[in-house]
Amino acid sequence: MPQITLTFPSTVELNVSCQVGDTAYFSPTTSIAGFATSAQSTVIEIGRVISISKTSGTWVLICDTNLINGQQPTTSDFISFSKNNSVNLSSILGYYAETKLINTSYIKSELYSIGCDYFESSK
């Protein structure tokens, strides 16, 4: 399968949850009122991430791809990724969970809602 190499400067912090096996996407951007925007309908799959490394001050992602030459991402495109749902489930397992919320602001704040998705691991 063909591969594509995506490079990002070290000043760009790669999302910590991006890992080998994730699927990378790109979306062309347009400028509206001075902001770079992208339509959900323009998201294009790059392919599965097979390598992530940081060398010579740049992040390097290598992906398997089926993109054609005219469909390559550019430096102004948004790059995103999704997790493999059969492996990376985000539910809490077990019988116990603890959460600590801290307001570091000096003004009064109100919390509207907190939600949690959990799965009892055994019974």
DSSP file (Angstrom, degrees, kcal/mol; ACC not computed):
  #  RESIDUE AA STRUCTURE BP1 BP2  ACC     N-H-->O    O-->H-N    N-H-->O    O-->H-N    TCO  KAPPA ALPHA  PHI   PSI    X-CA   Y-CA   Z-CA
    1    1 A M              0   0    0      0, 0.0    65,-0.1     0, 0.0     0, 0.0   0.000 360.0 360.0 360.0 138.4    0.0    0.0    0.0
    2    2 A P        -     0   0    0      0, 0.0    63,-2.7     0, 0.0     2,-0.3  -0.261 360.0-146.0 -62.7 155.3    1.3    3.5   -0.8
    3    3 A Q  E     -A   64   0A   0     61,-0.2     2,-0.4    63,-0.1    61,-0.2  -0.901   8.7-156.2-124.5 154.0    2.4    5.7    2.1
    4    4 A I  E     -A   63   0A   0     59,-2.5    59,-2.7    -2,-0.3     2,-0.5  -0.984  10.5-144.5-127.7 141.1    2.2    9.4    2.8
    5    5 A T  E     -A   62   0A   0     -2,-0.4     2,-0.5    57,-0.2    57,-0.2  -0.928  10.9-165.2-108.7 123.1    4.4   11.3    5.3
    6    6 A L  E     -A   61   0A   0     55,-3.4    55,-3.0    -2,-0.5     2,-0.4  -0.925   8.1-166.4-105.5 127.2    2.9   14.2    7.2
    7    7 A T  E     -A   60   0A   0     -2,-0.5    53,-0.2    53,-0.2    -2,-0.0  -0.938   7.2-177.1-118.9 139.8    5.4   16.6    8.9
    8    8 A F  E     -A   59   0A   0     51,-2.4    51,-3.2    -2,-0.4     6,-0.1  -0.986  32.4-107.4-130.9 140.2    4.6   19.2   11.5
    9    9 A P  E >   -A   58   0A   0      0, 0.0     3,-2.0     0, 0.0    49,-0.2  -0.300  31.1-115.0 -64.4 153.9    7.0   21.7   13.2
   10   10 A S  T 3  S+     0   0    0     47,-2.1    48,-0.1     1,-0.3     4,-0.1   0.695 113.6  70.9 -65.2 -16.9    7.9   20.9   16.8
   11   11 A T  T 3  S+     0   0    0     46,-0.2     2,-0.6     2,-0.1    -1,-0.3   0.722  85.8  77.7 -70.5 -19.6    6.1   24.2   17.8
   12   12 A V  S <  S-     0   0    0     -3,-2.0     2,-0.7    47,-0.0    47,-0.1  -0.820  83.9-140.4 -89.1 120.8    2.9   22.3   16.9
   13   13 A E        -     0   0    0     -2,-0.6     2,-0.1     1,-0.0     3,-0.1  -0.735  15.1-133.8 -86.5 117.8    2.0   20.0   19.8
   14   14 A L        -     0   0    0     -2,-0.7     2,-0.1     1,-0.1    -1,-0.0  -0.432  33.6 -94.4 -67.8 140.7    0.7   16.8   18.5
   15   15 A N    >   -     0   0    0      1,-0.2     3,-1.7    -2,-0.1    -1,-0.1  -0.373  31.4-136.2 -58.3 128.5   -2.5   15.5   20.3
   16   16 A V  T 3  S+     0   0    0      1,-0.3    -1,-0.2    -2,-0.1    -2,-0.1   0.709 100.2  57.8 -64.7 -20.8   -1.3   13.1   23.0
   17   17 A S  T 3  S+     0   0    0      2,-0.1     2,-0.3    66,-0.0    -1,-0.3   0.515  77.8 109.2 -90.1  -2.8   -4.0   10.6   22.2
   18   18 A C    <   +     0   0    0     -3,-1.7     2,-0.3    65,-0.0    65,-0.0  -0.585  47.9 161.9 -71.1 128.8   -2.9   10.2   18.6
   19   19 A Q    >   -     0   0    0     -2,-0.3     3,-2.0    32,-0.0    30,-0.2  -0.937  46.1 -72.1-145.8 165.7   -1.4    6.7   18.2
   20   20 A V  T 3  S+     0   0    0     -2,-0.3    30,-0.2     1,-0.2     3,-0.1  -0.360 117.2  36.9 -58.5 135.3   -0.4    4.1   15.7
   21   21 A G  T 3  S+     0   0    0     28,-2.7    -1,-0.2     1,-0.4    29,-0.1   0.139  87.9 120.4 103.1 -17.9   -3.6    2.4   14.3
   22   22 A D    <   -     0   0    0     -3,-2.0    27,-3.2    27,-0.1     2,-0.5  -0.313  66.3-116.9 -70.6 162.6   -5.7    5.6   14.3
   23   23 A T  E     -CD  48  82B   0     59,-2.3    59,-2.3    25,-0.2     2,-0.3  -0.913  25.9-147.7-104.8 127.4   -7.2    6.9   11.1
   24   24 A A  E     -CD  47  81B   0     23,-3.2    22,-2.7    -2,-0.5    23,-1.5  -0.679  16.9-177.6 -94.9 148.0   -6.0   10.3    9.8
   25   25 A Y  E     -CD  45  80B   0     55,-3.0    55,-2.1    -2,-0.3     2,-0.3  -0.921  10.4-156.6-135.6 159.8   -8.1   12.7    7.9
   26   26 A F  E     -CD  44  79B   0     18,-2.5    18,-3.2    -2,-0.3    53,-0.2  -0.980   1.6-165.0-136.6 156.7   -7.7   16.1    6.3
   27   27 A S  E     - D   0  78B   0     51,-2.1    51,-2.4    -2,-0.3    16,-0.2  -0.967  24.4-122.7-141.2 121.1  -10.1   18.9    5.4
   28   28 A P        -     0   0    0      0, 0.0    11,-0.4     0, 0.0     2,-0.3  -0.305  32.0-138.1 -61.2 146.2   -9.4   21.8    3.0
   29   29 A T        -     0   0    0      9,-0.1     2,-0.3     7,-0.0     9,-0.2  -0.737  15.9-165.7-108.7 155.2   -9.9   25.2    4.6
   30   30 A T  E     -E   37   0C   0      7,-2.6     7,-3.3    -2,-0.3     2,-0.6  -0.944  26.3-116.1-130.4 156.3  -11.4   28.4    3.4
   31   31 A S  E     +E   36   0C   0     -2,-0.3     2,-0.5     5,-0.2     5,-0.2  -0.839  32.5 175.1 -99.4 122.3  -11.1   31.9    5.0
   32   32 A I  E >  S-E   35   0C   0      3,-2.7     3,-1.8    -2,-0.6    -2,-0.0  -0.983  74.7 -18.6-126.9 118.9  -14.3   33.4    6.3
   33   33 A A  T 3  S-     0   0    0     -2,-0.5    -1,-0.1     1,-0.3     3,-0.1   0.827 128.8 -52.4  54.9  35.3  -14.1   36.8    8.1
   34   34 A G  T 3  S+     0   0    0      1,-0.3     2,-0.4     0, 0.0    -1,-0.3   0.500 116.4 111.5  84.1   3.7  -10.4   36.1    8.7
   35   35 A F  E <   -E   32   0C   0     -3,-1.8    -3,-2.7    -5,-0.0     2,-0.6  -0.900  69.9-122.8-113.2 140.2  -10.8   32.7   10.2
   36   36 A A  E     +E   31   0C   0     -2,-0.4     2,-0.3    -5,-0.2    -5,-0.2  -0.708  42.0 176.2 -78.0 121.1   -9.8   29.4    8.7
   37   37 A T  E     -E   30   0C   0     -7,-3.3    -7,-2.6    -2,-0.6     2,-0.3  -0.846  16.8-162.7-125.7 162.4  -12.9   27.2    8.4
   38   38 A S        -     0   0    0     -2,-0.3     2,-0.3    -9,-0.2    -9,-0.1  -0.997  18.1-127.0-146.4 140.1  -13.7   23.8    7.0
   39   39 A A    >   -     0   0    0    -11,-0.4     3,-1.7    -2,-0.3     4,-0.1  -0.660  17.0-131.8 -87.8 143.1  -17.0   22.1    6.1
   40   40 A Q  G >  S+     0   0    0     -2,-0.3     3,-1.2     1,-0.3    -1,-0.1   0.812 106.6  63.1 -60.8 -29.9  -17.7   18.7    7.5
   41   41 A S  G 3  S+     0   0    0      1,-0.2    -1,-0.3   -14,-0.0    -2,-0.0   0.608  96.0  59.8 -72.4 -11.1  -18.7   17.5    4.0
   42   42 A T  G <  S+     0   0    0     -3,-1.7     2,-0.3   -14,-0.1    -1,-0.2   0.301  71.2 126.6-101.1   9.9  -15.1   18.1    2.8
   43   43 A V    <   -     0   0    0     -3,-1.2     2,-0.4   -16,-0.2   -16,-0.2  -0.525  40.5-167.1 -71.9 129.1  -13.3   15.7    5.2
   44   44 A I  E     -C   26   0B   0    -18,-3.2   -18,-2.5    -2,-0.3     2,-0.3  -0.969  20.4-121.9-122.4 131.1  -11.1   13.2    3.3
   45   45 A E  E     -C   25   0B   0     -2,-0.4   -20,-0.3   -20,-0.2    21,-0.2  -0.555  22.3-175.9 -73.2 128.0   -9.6   10.1    4.8
   46   46 A I  E     -     0   0B   0    -22,-2.7    20,-0.6    -2,-0.3    21,-0.4   0.900  45.8-110.3 -84.3 -52.0   -5.8    9.9    4.5
   47   47 A G  E     -C   24   0B   0    -23,-1.5   -23,-3.2    18,-0.2    -1,-0.3  -0.908  46.8 -29.2 147.3-173.9   -5.4    6.5    6.0
   48   48 A R  E     -C   23   0B   0     -2,-0.3    16,-2.4   -25,-0.2     2,-0.4  -0.557  57.7-121.3 -78.5 132.9   -4.2    4.4    8.9
   49   49 A V  E     +B   63   0A   0    -27,-3.2   -28,-2.7    -2,-0.3    14,-0.3  -0.603  35.1 171.0 -72.5 124.7   -1.3    5.9   11.0
   50   50 A I  E     +     0   0A   0     12,-3.1     2,-0.3    -2,-0.4    13,-0.2   0.555  62.6  21.6-111.8 -13.0    1.6    3.4   10.9
   51   51 A S  E     -B   62   0A   0     11,-1.4    11,-2.3   -32,-0.1     2,-0.4  -0.967  51.9-174.4-157.8 139.0    4.3    5.5   12.6
   52   52 A I  E     +B   61   0A   0     -2,-0.3     2,-0.3     9,-0.2     9,-0.2  -0.994  23.4 152.1-132.7 126.2    4.7    8.5   14.8
   53   53 A S  E     -B   60   0A   0      7,-2.2     7,-3.3    -2,-0.4     2,-0.5  -0.979  37.4-138.1-148.9 161.5    8.1   10.0   15.6
   54   54 A K  E     +B   59   0A   0     -2,-0.3     2,-0.4     5,-0.2     5,-0.2  -0.953  36.5 159.3-123.8 110.2    9.7   13.3   16.5
   55   55 A T  E >   -B   58   0A   0      3,-2.2     3,-2.0    -2,-0.5    -2,-0.1  -0.985  59.3  -2.0-134.6 143.0   13.0   13.9   14.8
   56   56 A S  T 3  S-     0   0    0     -2,-0.4    -1,-0.1     1,-0.3   -46,-0.1   0.827 129.1 -53.3  50.8  39.1   15.1   17.0   14.0
   57   57 A G  T 3  S+     0   0    0      1,-0.2   -47,-2.1   -48,-0.1     2,-0.4   0.642 118.9  99.4  75.4  14.4   12.6   19.3   15.6
   58   58 A T  E <   -AB   9  55A   0     -3,-2.0    -3,-2.2   -49,-0.2     2,-0.4  -0.981  69.5-126.7-132.9 147.7    9.6   18.0   13.6
   59   59 A W  E     -AB   8  54A   0    -51,-3.2   -51,-2.4    -2,-0.4     2,-0.5  -0.749  27.0-161.0 -84.9 136.6    6.8   15.5   14.2
   60   60 A V  E     -AB   7  53A   0     -7,-3.3    -7,-2.2    -2,-0.4     2,-0.5  -0.978  10.1-176.5-125.5 119.7    6.6   12.9   11.5
   61   61 A L  E     -AB   6  52A   0    -55,-3.0   -55,-3.4    -2,-0.5     2,-0.5  -0.965   7.7-162.5-112.4 128.7    3.4   10.8   10.9
   62   62 A I  E     -AB   5  51A   0    -11,-2.3   -12,-3.1    -2,-0.5   -11,-1.4  -0.951  13.7-177.0-111.4 130.1    3.5    8.1    8.3
   63   63 A C  E     -AB   4  49A   0    -59,-2.7   -59,-2.5    -2,-0.5     2,-0.3  -0.955  30.2-122.3-127.8 142.9    0.2    6.7    7.0
   64   64 A D  E     +A    3   0A   0    -16,-2.4     2,-0.3    -2,-0.4   -61,-0.2  -0.633  47.8 178.9 -70.6 141.8   -0.9    4.0    4.7
   65   65 A T        -     0   0    0    -63,-2.7   -18,-0.2    -2,-0.3   -19,-0.1  -0.986  46.1-163.9-149.6 157.1   -3.0    5.8    2.0
   66   66 A N        +     0   0    0    -20,-0.6   -19,-0.1    -2,-0.3    -1,-0.1   0.065  51.4 136.5-121.0  18.7   -5.1    5.4   -1.1
   67   67 A L        -     0   0    0    -21,-0.4     2,-0.2   -65,-0.1     5,-0.1  -0.356  50.5-130.6 -66.8 146.4   -5.1    9.1   -2.0
   68   68 A I    >   -     0   0    0      1,-0.1     3,-2.2    -2,-0.0    -1,-0.1  -0.566  30.6 -98.4 -92.1 165.2   -4.4   10.1   -5.6
   69   69 A N  G >  S+     0   0    0      1,-0.3     3,-1.0    -2,-0.2    -1,-0.1   0.837 121.9  50.4 -55.6 -40.5   -1.8   12.8   -6.4
   70   70 A G  G 3  S+     0   0    0      1,-0.2    -1,-0.3     0, 0.0    -3,-0.0   0.461 104.8  61.6 -76.9   1.3   -4.3   15.6   -6.8
   71   71 A Q  G <  S+     0   0    0     -3,-2.2    -1,-0.2     2,-0.0    -2,-0.2   0.104  71.8 130.3-115.3  19.7   -5.9   14.8   -3.4
   72   72 A Q    <   -     0   0    0     -3,-1.0     2,-0.1     1,-0.1    -3,-0.0  -0.475  62.2-108.3 -76.7 144.8   -2.9   15.4   -1.2
   73   73 A P        -     0   0    0      0, 0.0     2,-0.2     0, 0.0    -1,-0.1  -0.394  33.0-146.7 -68.6 151.2   -3.3   17.5    2.0
   74   74 A T    >   -     0   0    0     -2,-0.1     3,-1.3     4,-0.1     0, 0.0  -0.592  30.2 -97.1-110.3 175.5   -1.6   21.0    1.9
   75   75 A T  T 3  S+     0   0    0      1,-0.3    -1,-0.0    -2,-0.2     0, 0.0   0.685 122.3  53.3 -68.6 -17.5   -0.1   23.0    4.7
   76   76 A S  T 3  S+     0   0    0      2,-0.1    -1,-0.3   -47,-0.1     2,-0.1   0.483  88.1 103.9 -95.8  -2.3   -3.3   25.0    5.2
   77   77 A D  S <  S-     0   0    0     -3,-1.3     2,-0.3   -49,-0.1   -39,-0.1  -0.452  76.0-113.7 -79.3 150.9   -5.6   22.0    5.6
   78   78 A F  E     -D   27   0B   0    -51,-2.4   -51,-2.1    -2,-0.1     2,-0.4  -0.677  28.9-155.4 -77.7 135.6   -6.9   20.8    9.0
   79   79 A I  E     +D   26   0B   0     -2,-0.3     2,-0.3   -53,-0.2   -53,-0.2  -0.960  22.0 162.3-113.1 132.2   -5.5   17.4   10.0
   80   80 A S  E     -D   25   0B   0    -55,-2.1   -55,-3.0    -2,-0.4     2,-0.3  -0.853  18.5-152.8-138.9 174.5   -7.6   15.2   12.4
   81   81 A F  E     -D   24   0B   0     -2,-0.3     2,-0.3   -57,-0.3   -57,-0.2  -0.975   3.0-149.3-147.7 160.6   -7.7   11.6   13.5
   82   82 A S  E     -D   23   0B   0    -59,-2.3   -59,-2.3    -2,-0.3     2,-0.2  -0.958  22.3-118.1-131.1 153.7  -10.2    9.1   14.8
   83   83 A K        -     0   0    0     -2,-0.3     2,-0.8   -61,-0.2   -61,-0.1  -0.501  30.7-104.6 -87.0 156.1   -9.7    6.1   17.1
   84   84 A N    >>  -     0   0    0     -2,-0.2     4,-3.1     1,-0.2     3,-1.5  -0.738  31.1-156.0 -78.2 109.8  -10.3    2.5   16.2
   85   85 A N  T 34 S+     0   0    0     -2,-0.8    -1,-0.2     1,-0.3     5,-0.0   0.695  87.5  62.3 -67.4 -19.6  -13.6    1.8   18.1
   86   86 A S  T 34 S+     0   0    0      1,-0.1    -1,-0.3     2,-0.1     3,-0.1   0.696 121.0  22.5 -77.8 -16.1  -13.0   -1.9   18.4
   87   87 A V  T <4 S+     0   0    0     -3,-1.5     2,-1.0     1,-0.1    -2,-0.2   0.745 118.6  56.4-113.8 -42.1   -9.9   -1.3   20.4
   88   88 A N     <  +     0   0    0     -4,-3.1     2,-0.3     2,-0.0    -1,-0.1  -0.657  61.9 165.5-103.9  78.1  -10.1    2.1   22.0
   89   89 A L        -     0   0    0     -2,-1.0    -3,-0.0    -3,-0.1    -5,-0.0  -0.708  25.6-154.2 -88.6 144.6  -13.3    2.3   24.1
   90   90 A S        +     0   0    0     -2,-0.3    27,-0.2     2,-0.1     2,-0.2   0.207  50.9 119.4-107.5  16.9  -13.5    5.2   26.5
   91   91 A S        -     0   0    0      1,-0.1     2,-0.3    25,-0.1    27,-0.2  -0.496  66.8-112.2 -81.5 152.4  -15.9    3.8   29.0
   92   92 A I  E     -f  118   0D   0     25,-1.5    27,-2.5    -2,-0.2     2,-0.4  -0.646  30.9-152.5 -80.3 137.0  -15.0    3.3   32.7
   93   93 A L  E     +f  119   0D   0     -2,-0.3     3,-0.3    25,-0.2     2,-0.2  -0.869  49.3  26.3-109.7 146.3  -14.7   -0.3   33.8
   94   94 A G  S    S-     0   0    0     25,-0.9    27,-0.1    -2,-0.4    25,-0.1  -0.665  91.5 -67.7 111.1-161.9  -15.2   -1.6   37.4
   95   95 A Y  S    S+     0   0    0     -2,-0.2     2,-0.4     1,-0.1    -1,-0.2   0.465 102.6  56.7-112.6  -6.5  -17.2   -0.5   40.5
   96   96 A Y        +     0   0    0     -3,-0.3     2,-0.3     2,-0.0    -1,-0.1  -0.989  47.3 163.5-138.9 135.7  -15.4    2.7   41.6
   97   97 A A        -     0   0    0     -2,-0.4     2,-0.4    -3,-0.1    -3,-0.0  -0.987  13.3-164.3-146.1 144.8  -14.7    6.0   40.0
   98   98 A E        -     0   0    0     -2,-0.3     2,-0.4     2,-0.0    -2,-0.0  -0.995   3.5-171.8-133.9 137.7  -13.6    9.3   41.6
   99   99 A T        -     0   0    0     -2,-0.4     2,-0.5     2,-0.0    -2,-0.0  -0.987   6.2-163.8-130.5 138.8  -13.6   12.8   40.1
  100  100 A K        -     0   0    0     -2,-0.4     2,-0.5     2,-0.0    -2,-0.0  -0.985   6.8-165.8-123.7 121.1  -12.3   16.0   41.5
  101  101 A L        -     0   0    0     -2,-0.5     2,-0.4     2,-0.0    -2,-0.0  -0.909   5.9-171.4-107.8 131.0  -13.4   19.3   40.0
  102  102 A I        -     0   0    0     -2,-0.5     2,-0.7     2,-0.0    -2,-0.0  -0.985  15.3-151.0-126.5 128.9  -11.4   22.4   40.8
  103  103 A N        -     0   0    0     -2,-0.4    -2,-0.0     1,-0.1     6,-0.0  -0.882  13.6-179.9 -96.8 111.5  -12.4   26.0   39.9
  104  104 A T        +     0   0    0     -2,-0.7     2,-0.2     2,-0.0    -1,-0.1   0.402  51.4 101.5 -92.4   2.8   -9.2   28.0   39.5
  105  105 A S  S    S-     0   0    0      2,-0.1     4,-0.1     1,-0.1    -2,-0.1  -0.499  71.1-138.0 -83.4 156.1  -11.0   31.2   38.7
  106  106 A Y  S    S+     0   0    0     -2,-0.2     2,-0.3     2,-0.1    -1,-0.1   0.437  81.8  79.0 -91.8  -1.0  -11.6   33.9   41.2
  107  107 A I  S    S-     0   0    0      1,-0.1    -2,-0.1     0, 0.0     2,-0.1  -0.779  94.2 -93.9-107.5 154.9  -15.2   34.5   40.1
  108  108 A K        -     0   0    0     -2,-0.3     2,-0.3     1,-0.0    -2,-0.1  -0.402  45.6-170.7 -65.0 136.2  -18.2   32.4   41.0
  109  109 A S        -     0   0    0     -2,-0.1     2,-0.4    -4,-0.1    -6,-0.0  -0.946  13.4-146.4-129.5 151.2  -18.9   29.7   38.5
  110  110 A E        -     0   0    0     -2,-0.3     2,-0.6     0, 0.0    -2,-0.0  -0.970  10.2-141.9-120.8 132.4  -21.9   27.4   38.0
  111  111 A L        -     0   0    0     -2,-0.4     3,-0.1     1,-0.2    -2,-0.0  -0.811  11.4-168.6 -93.0 123.5  -21.6   23.8   36.7
  112  112 A Y        -     0   0    0     -2,-0.6     2,-0.3     1,-0.3    -1,-0.2   0.925  61.8 -15.5 -79.5 -45.5  -24.5   22.9   34.5
  113  113 A S        -     0   0    0      2,-0.0     2,-0.4     0, 0.0    -1,-0.3  -0.996  44.7-160.3-160.4 150.1  -24.0   19.2   34.1
  114  114 A I        -     0   0    0     -2,-0.3     2,-0.3    -3,-0.1    -3,-0.0  -0.998  19.4-174.2-132.5 135.5  -21.6   16.3   34.5
  115  115 A G        -     0   0    0     -2,-0.4     2,-0.3     2,-0.0    -2,-0.0  -0.913   6.5-170.4-129.8 157.4  -22.1   13.0   32.7
  116  116 A C        -     0   0    0     -2,-0.3     2,-0.5     2,-0.0   -25,-0.1  -0.991  13.0-153.5-148.6 137.7  -20.4    9.7   32.7
  117  117 A D        +     0   0    0     -2,-0.3   -25,-1.5   -27,-0.2     2,-0.3  -0.958  30.4 167.4-108.8 124.1  -20.6    6.6   30.6
  118  118 A Y  E     -f   92   0D   0     -2,-0.5     2,-0.4   -27,-0.2   -25,-0.2  -0.907  26.3-153.6-137.2 163.3  -19.6    3.4   32.5
  119  119 A F  E     -f   93   0D   0    -27,-2.5   -25,-0.9    -2,-0.3     2,-0.5  -0.977  24.0-126.8-139.3 122.5  -19.8   -0.3   32.1
  120  120 A E        -     0   0    0     -2,-0.4   -25,-0.1   -27,-0.2   -27,-0.1  -0.575  19.8-154.9 -71.2 119.8  -19.9   -2.7   35.1
  121  121 A S        -     0   0    0     -2,-0.5     2,-0.3     1,-0.1    -1,-0.2   0.760  68.0  -2.0 -75.7 -25.4  -17.0   -5.1   34.4
  122  122 A S              0   0    0      1,-0.1    -1,-0.1   -28,-0.1   -28,-0.0  -0.984 360.0 360.0-157.0 164.0  -18.4   -8.1   36.3
  123  123 A K              0   0    0     -2,-0.3    -1,-0.1    -3,-0.1    -2,-0.0   0.362 360.0 360.0-138.1 360.0  -21.3   -9.0   38.5
